[in-house]
């Protein structure tokens, strides 16, 4: 009988060991899932903050000067900080098609500035003691470059592509 009781003790110890290892694995998976959910929320927040800042800069397109600045977003986004760099990029004058009427050609040449603001925005934040960042880079005002409207064979305007 002693052998049967000893055998049950060994089975119980093995079962408890397997259960402990499984519980540690499950706890680690839950911890990782929680971290990933938080990071997903952070990346969504960063995308919205970046889009908002770039849209604000785009509204002040003509007042933009070359600058470098850094700061912290206002509450409730105080744990996100940013570094912003605005520079100017030369844009070569495109060759204009000969089919543009003279008055439209004059308007286009008057609106052409020869340069565009280039924005580099980097947003930093921490989660679980780790540092993360996301970089946004764009040229502002690209839609201000005028293109002549396209027409189909019947002369009707085509939608923009």
Long-range contacts (C-beta under 8 A, 24 or more apart in sequence): 35-127, 35-128, 38-127, 38-128, 39-127, 39-132, 42-125, 42-127, 42-132, 43-134, 45-77, 45-80, 46-80, 46-123, 46-125, 46-134, 47-134, 49-73, 49-77, 49-80, 49-82, 49-123, 50-121, 50-123, 50-134, 50-136, 53-82, 53-84, 53-121, 54-119, 54-121, 54-136, 54-138, 54-140, 57-86, 57-117, 57-119, 57-140, 58-140, 58-141, 61-117, 61-140, 61-141, 61-144, 64-117, 64-140, 79-125, 79-126, 80-123, 80-124, 80-125, 81-123, 81-124, 81-125, 82-121, 82-122, 82-123, 82-124, 83-121, 83-122, 83-124, 84-119, 84-120, 84-121, 85-119, 85-120, 85-121, 86-117, 86-118, 86-119, 86-120, 87-117, 87-118, 87-120, 88-115, 88-116, 88-117, 88-118, 89-115, 89-116, 89-117, 89-118, 89-139, 90-114, 90-115, 91-115, 91-116, 91-145, 94-145, 97-148, 99-148, 100-148, 104-148, 107-146, 108-146, 111-144, 111-146, 116-140, 116-141, 116-142, 117-141
